[in-house]
Amino acid sequence: MTHTPNYRFAYHALWVVWLCVLVACSTPVATPISTPTAQIQPEIPTLAATNVAIIETPTLAPLSASAREKMFDTLWDTVNNHYVYRDFRGVDWAAVRTTYRDRVINAPDTTQFYAILKEVVDLLNDDHSRFDDPQEAVLNDAVYNGEAGYAGIGIMIRELDSGLLVTRIAADGPAEQAGIRPYDVITAIGSTLVTTTYTLGDAGYSSLIRGPIGSDLTVTLQRGAEAPRQITMQRNAIAGDAFPEAVARTLDNGIVLLTIDSFDRDSLADIVKDALNQASAQQQPAGLIIDIRENGGGSIDAMLNVVALFHDGGTIGDQVDRNNNYPLTVPTNHTLPPFDRLPIAVLTSQDTASASEMFTAGLRHLKKITVVGETTAGNSENLYPYDFDDGSVLWLAELLYRQPNGEYIENVGIVPDIVITDGWDDVHPDQDKFINAALQALRP
């Protein structure tokens, strides 16, 4: 097993999802991408119109009892020696070894072996540490490198009491072609009503919406006060760049609104730069609002590269493990005029977590900004990946973020300068109180 020390991540569970089945973009990847729940027919050819190809799901290789025993012992030792919390968050880690060792070695098959390893890591319950089997590890790596595409109808959603709110639409995808718009609400998928029975995970609404390319999907749609209506469309391939992690638009008063959904992309700084340049191409920007209310974290290095667009160099604090601390240094010579000189407001919510919390705290330290919204999640553990020979990865919370003033945000979060507790996740941006408060704060 190898440890990659410069591969740092800070994640938290996200609740905005892509409704998809995994496929591969036309860019070749070294290892096949896979998902155990794929429903795509393997004989369907590449779709020339979308330039997205289907790939086969690889089979998990069987492991001998001795190989399983070695993996379990290595995993247990790694957590024992490196986990950031010396008390293991109240878990009797020594007892875990005794309880799970035989179960791991004698698991009926490889799938259940990996499931038990996941169960062991989940005992830590820190919202960060996790174990990825070889299939999941390849998928996550492909997503991070922008190589993963999807099959579905091309929407992003947010769960409301009234249904599934459509937040973004993939250009030329089935949903857009069928007339679905942002802020429409899906109240039923086929004959299944959208209720609290399902969740947004793989076993929830996503599993109802995804399916073979070319198959029909019917949803019931509610648009404002209009009568509900049913729309039927055919599932199709959705390219990996259909939903850029960052989008920007200029508001009526010259303020640019930049939304960053995730820091989980190696090339994120370039995506942000392109979005800001396009938004300001026709008008000199007067200020910048950065919306990270749905940003659950991602790569720390990608986050630092985005900070570098707005401030040249410096540090935003450090990471602290059991024995050492490591400064978080912002790259130099990467600022993006004129945005490095404009007044900035950052929108946060209780779902702003991990690397996005570090982003907010770091910008607040480096320059004068206004934070608007809700107190953030207070979930700032940083992960290190440990690679096993079979291709699986242990992601271990090994560090905690410490602000430049010496204070931690774990279990505390970042308190905004302007606190707003009104709902924001079911309103159109034009009526968004968070955005309106930020606009007011940025006025000269």
C-alpha positions in Angstrom: 0.0 0.0 0.0 1.3 3.4 -0.9 0.6 6.9 0.6 0.4 9.9 -1.7 1.2 12.9 0.6 0.6 15.6 -2.0 -2.9 14.3 -2.9 -5.0 16.1 -0.3 -8.8 16.3 -0.2 -11.5 17.6 2.1 -14.9 16.3 1.3 -18.4 16.3 2.8 -21.4 14.4 1.5 -23.1 16.4 -1.2 -26.9 16.4 -1.8 -27.0 17.7 -5.3 -26.6 14.8 -7.7 -26.2 14.0 -11.3 -28.9 11.6 -12.4 -26.8 9.2 -14.4 -25.3 5.8 -15.3 -21.5 5.8 -15.8 -20.1 5.9 -19.3 -16.8 7.1 -20.6 -15.9 10.3 -22.5 -14.1 10.0 -25.8 -10.8 10.9 -24.0 -9.1 7.5 -23.4 -8.5 6.5 -19.8 -5.9 4.0 -18.6 -8.2 1.9 -16.5 -11.8 1.0 -17.3 -14.4 3.0 -15.4 -17.1 1.0 -13.8 -20.1 1.0 -11.6 -21.7 -2.1 -10.1 -25.2 -0.8 -10.7 -24.9 0.0 -14.4 -27.9 -0.8 -16.5 -26.5 0.2 -19.9 -26.6 -2.5 -22.7 -23.0 -3.3 -23.6 -23.8 -3.8 -27.2 -24.9 -0.2 -27.8 -22.3 1.6 -29.9 -20.7 5.0 -29.3 -23.1 7.9 -29.8 -21.5 10.1 -32.4 -23.7 13.0 -31.6 -22.5 13.3 -28.0 -19.0 11.8 -28.5 -19.6 9.7 -25.4 -18.9 6.0 -25.4 -20.1 3.2 -23.2 -17.6 1.0 -21.5 -17.8 -2.4 -19.9 -18.0 -3.0 -16.1 -14.9 -4.9 -15.0 -15.3 -7.7 -12.5 -13.8 -7.5 -9.0 -10.9 -9.9 -8.9 -11.1 -12.7 -6.2 -8.7 -12.4 -3.3 -7.1 -15.2 -1.3 -7.6 -15.5 2.4 -4.0 -14.4 3.0 -4.5 -11.4 0.8 -7.6 -10.4 2.6 -5.9 -10.8 5.9 -3.0 -8.6 4.8 -5.3 -5.9 3.5 -7.3 -5.8 6.7 -4.2 -5.7 8.9 -2.7 -2.9 6.8 -6.0 -0.9 6.9 -6.3 -1.4 10.7 -2.7 -0.4 11.3 -3.0 2.7 9.1 -6.0 4.0 11.0 -4.4 3.1 14.3 -1.2 5.1 13.5 -2.5 8.0 11.5 -6.1 8.8 12.2 -6.3 12.4 13.3 -8.4 11.6 16.4 -6.3 9.7 19.0 -9.5 8.5 20.7 -10.9 7.2 17.4 -14.1 9.3 18.1 -15.1 7.0 20.9 -14.6 3.7 18.9 -12.7 0.9 20.7 -10.3 0.4 17.8 -8.5 -2.5 19.4 -11.9 -4.3 19.7 -12.6 -3.6 16.0 -9.6 -5.8 15.1 -10.8 -8.7 17.2 -14.4 -8.4 16.0 -13.9 -8.0 12.3 -10.7 -9.9 11.4 -12.3 -13.3 11.0 -15.3 -11.8 9.2 -13.0 -10.2 6.6 -11.0 -13.3 6.0 -14.0 -15.6 5.7 -16.3 -13.3 3.7 -18.3 -15.4 1.2 -17.1 -13.4 -1.8 -15.1 -10.4 -2.9 -18.1 -8.1 -3.0 -18.9 -8.8 0.7 -15.2 -8.6 1.6 -15.1 -5.0 0.4 -18.4 -4.3 2.0 -17.0 -5.3 5.4 -14.0 -3.1 4.9 -16.3 -0.2 4.2 -18.2 -1.1 7.4 -15.0 -1.0 9.4 -14.1 2.5 8.2 -17.6 3.8 8.6 -17.4 3.0 12.3 -15.3 6.2 12.6 -18.3 8.2 11.5 -16.4 11.4 10.7 -18.3 12.2 7.4 -14.9 12.0 5.6 -13.0 8.8 6.0 -14.1 6.0 3.7 -13.0 2.9 1.8 -13.3 2.7 -2.0 -13.2 -0.6 -3.7 -11.3 -0.8 -7.0 -14.3 0.1 -9.1 -15.2 3.1 -7.0 -11.6 4.2 -6.9 -11.3 4.3 -10.7 -14.6 6.1 -11.0 -13.6 8.8 -8.5 -10.3 9.3 -10.3 -12.0 9.7 -13.6 -14.4 12.3 -12.2 -11.6 14.2 -10.7 -9.7 14.3 -14.0 -12.8 15.2 -16.0 -12.9 11.9 -17.9 -16.2 10.5 -16.7 -19.4 11.0 -18.6 -23.0 9.9 -17.8 -26.2 8.5 -19.2 -29.5 9.9 -18.1 -31.7 12.9 -19.0 -29.2 15.7 -18.2 -30.4 17.5 -15.1 -29.1 18.3 -11.6 -31.6 18.3 -8.8 -32.1 19.4 -5.2 -34.5 17.7 -2.9 -37.4 19.7 -1.5 -40.5 18.8 0.5 -42.6 19.3 -2.7 -40.4 17.2 -5.0 -37.1 17.4 -6.8 -36.1 20.9 -7.9 -34.3 21.0 -11.2 -31.3 23.3 -10.7 -29.4 22.9 -13.9 -30.0 21.5 -17.4 -27.4 19.9 -19.7 -27.3 21.7 -23.1 -29.0 19.6 -25.8 -29.8 16.8 -23.4 -33.0 14.9 -23.2 -34.4 17.2 -20.5 -33.7 20.4 -22.4 -35.1 19.0 -25.6 -38.3 17.9 -23.7 -38.8 21.5 -22.5 -37.7 21.0 -18.8 -36.4 24.3 -17.3 -34.5 25.2 -14.2 -36.8 25.5 -11.1 -39.3 23.1 -12.5 -40.2 20.5 -9.8 -40.4 16.8 -10.5 -43.2 15.3 -8.4 -43.3 11.8 -9.8 -40.9 9.5 -11.7 -43.0 7.1 -13.7 -45.7 5.9 -11.3 -43.5 6.6 -8.2 -44.4 9.7 -6.3 -41.4 11.7 -5.0 -41.6 11.3 -1.2 -39.3 10.9 1.7 -39.3 7.1 0.9 -36.4 7.6 -1.5 -33.2 9.5 -1.1 -30.8 11.1 -3.6 -28.2 8.3 -3.4 -27.6 5.3 -5.8 -30.5 3.4 -4.2 -32.9 6.3 -4.4 -34.2 8.6 -7.1 -31.1 8.2 -9.2 -31.9 4.5 -9.6 -35.3 5.3 -10.9 -34.2 7.9 -13.4 -31.1 6.2 -14.9 -31.3 3.3 -17.4 -30.3 2.1 -20.8 -29.6 4.7 -23.5 -32.6 5.0 -25.7 -35.1 3.8 -23.1 -38.1 6.0 -22.2 -38.5 7.9 -19.0 -41.7 9.7 -17.9 -41.8 12.3 -15.2 -44.5 14.5 -13.7 -43.6 18.1 -13.7 -44.8 21.1 -11.7 -44.0 24.6 -13.0 -45.1 27.4 -10.7 -48.9 27.6 -10.5 -49.5 25.7 -13.7 -51.3 22.3 -13.7 -49.0 19.3 -13.4 -48.0 17.6 -16.7 -46.3 14.5 -17.7 -43.2 14.5 -20.0 -41.7 11.5 -21.7 -38.2 11.5 -23.0 -35.5 9.1 -24.0 -32.4 8.6 -21.9 -29.1 9.5 -23.6 -25.4 9.9 -23.0 -24.4 13.1 -21.1 -20.8 14.3 -21.5 -18.6 14.8 -18.5 -18.4 18.5 -19.0 -22.2 19.0 -19.3 -22.2 20.5 -15.8 -19.1 22.6 -15.3 -18.1 22.8 -11.6 -18.1 26.6 -12.0 -20.5 28.9 -13.9 -20.7 32.7 -13.9 -23.1 35.4 -15.1 -23.3 39.1 -14.9 -26.2 40.6 -12.9 -28.0 43.8 -14.0 -25.8 46.0 -11.9 -22.5 44.7 -13.2 -21.9 42.4 -10.3 -20.7 38.9 -11.4 -22.2 35.9 -9.8 -19.8 32.9 -9.7 -21.2 29.6 -8.6 -18.7 26.9 -7.6 -20.4 23.5 -7.1 -17.3 21.6 -6.0 -13.5 21.8 -5.7 -13.3 18.2 -7.0 -11.6 18.9 -10.3 -7.9 19.1 -11.1 -8.4 21.9 -13.7 -10.9 23.9 -11.6 -8.9 27.1 -11.7 -9.0 27.1 -15.5 -12.8 26.5 -15.4 -13.3 29.4 -13.0 -11.1 31.6 -15.1 -12.9 30.9 -18.3 -16.3 31.4 -16.6 -15.3 34.8 -15.2 -13.8 36.0 -18.5 -16.9 35.0 -20.4 -19.2 36.7 -17.9 -17.2 40.0 -18.0 -16.5 40.0 -21.8 -19.3 42.6 -22.5 -19.2 44.7 -19.4 -16.6 45.8 -16.9 -17.4 44.0 -13.6 -18.2 46.0 -10.6 -17.9 43.3 -8.0 -18.0 39.5 -7.4 -20.3 37.2 -5.5 -19.0 33.7 -5.0 -21.8 31.2 -4.3 -20.5 28.0 -2.5 -23.7 27.2 -0.7 -23.8 23.7 -2.2 -20.1 23.1 -2.3 -19.1 20.1 -0.1 -15.4 20.3 -0.7 -12.9 18.5 -2.9 -9.2 18.9 -3.6 -7.3 21.2 -1.4 -4.8 22.0 -4.1 -7.6 22.8 -6.6 -9.1 25.1 -3.9 -5.7 26.9 -3.3 -5.4 27.4 -7.1 -8.8 29.1 -7.1 -7.8 31.4 -4.2 -4.7 32.4 -6.2 -7.0 33.9 -8.8 -8.1 36.5 -6.3 -5.0 37.0 -4.2 -1.3 36.6 -5.0 0.4 34.2 -2.6 0.3 34.1 1.2 -1.1 31.4 3.4 -4.6 30.6 4.5 -3.7 28.7 7.7 -2.3 25.2 8.1 -3.2 21.5 8.4 -2.5 19.8 11.7 -2.0 16.0 12.2 -1.0 14.1 15.4 2.5 15.4 15.3 3.1 18.1 12.7 1.5 21.1 11.0 1.7 21.9 7.3 1.1 25.4 5.9 -1.5 26.0 3.2 0.3 28.2 0.7 -1.4 30.1 -2.1 0.4 30.0 -5.5 1.8 33.2 -6.8 1.5 34.9 -10.2 -1.9 33.5 -11.0 -4.3 36.4 -10.2 -7.0 37.3 -12.6 -7.5 41.0 -13.3 -9.8 42.8 -12.5 -11.3 40.2 -10.2 -8.3 40.3 -7.9 -9.1 44.0 -7.1 -12.9 43.9 -6.9 -15.0 43.7 -3.7 -16.1 40.2 -3.0 -19.0 38.6 -1.2 -19.1 34.8 -0.4 -22.4 33.0 0.0 -22.4 30.1 2.5 -24.9 27.7 3.9 -24.9 24.8 6.4 -23.9 22.6 3.4 -20.8 24.6 2.8 -18.2 22.2 4.0 -14.6 21.0 4.1 -12.4 22.6 1.4 -15.1 25.3 0.7 -15.0 26.3 4.4 -11.2 26.6 4.1 -11.7 28.7 0.9 -14.0 31.1 2.8 -11.8 31.4 5.9 -8.7 31.8 3.7 -10.2 34.6 1.5 -11.5 36.3 4.7 -7.9 36.3 6.1 -6.2 37.4 2.9 -8.5 40.2 1.9 -11.6 42.1 2.9 -14.6 40.1 1.9 -18.2 39.9 3.1 -19.6 36.4 4.1 -23.3 36.2 3.6 -25.7 33.4 4.6 -25.7 30.5 7.1 -23.0 29.2 9.4 -21.0 26.6 7.6 -20.9 22.8 8.3 -17.9 22.9 10.6 -16.5 19.8 9.0 -12.9 20.4 8.1 -11.0 17.1 8.3 -8.5 16.7 5.5 -8.0 13.3 3.8 -5.0 11.3 2.6 -5.4 8.4 0.2 -3.7 5.1 0.9 -3.5 2.9 -2.3 -3.8 -0.9 -2.0 -2.3 -3.3 -4.5 -5.7 -4.4 -5.7 -6.6 -0.8 -6.7 -8.8 0.0 -3.7 -8.2 3.2 -1.7 -8.5 4.1 2.0 -9.3 7.8 2.4 -8.4 8.7 5.9 -9.1 11.8 7.9 -5.5 12.6 9.0 -5.4 16.4 9.4 -7.5 19.2 10.8 -7.7 22.7 9.3 -6.5 25.5 11.5 -7.1 29.1 10.6 -4.3 31.7 10.6 -5.5 33.0 14.0 -4.9 29.6 15.5 -8.6 28.7 15.8 -10.2 25.5 14.4 -13.5 25.4 12.6 -14.3 21.8 13.3 -17.7 21.4 14.9 -17.9 25.3 14.9 -18.1 26.4 11.3 -17.6 29.9 9.9 -20.1 32.5 11.1 -21.2 34.9 8.3 -20.8 38.7 8.6 -24.5 38.9 7.4 -26.6 36.1 8.8 -29.7 35.0 6.8 -31.8 32.1 7.9 -34.6 32.3 5.4 -34.8 29.4 2.9 -32.8 29.8 -0.3 -32.9 26.4 -2.0 -36.4 26.6 -3.6 -36.4 30.2 -5.0 -35.4 31.7 -8.3 -32.1 33.6 -8.1 -33.9 36.9 -8.8 -35.8 36.4 -5.4 -32.8 35.0 -3.6 -32.4 36.9 -0.3 -28.7 35.8 0.0 -27.8 37.2 -3.4 -29.8 40.4 -2.7 -28.0 40.9 0.7 -24.6 40.4 -1.0 -25.5 42.9 -3.7 -26.4 45.4 -1.0 -23.1 44.8 0.8 -21.1 45.3 -2.4 -22.6 48.7 -3.3 -20.2 51.5 -2.9 
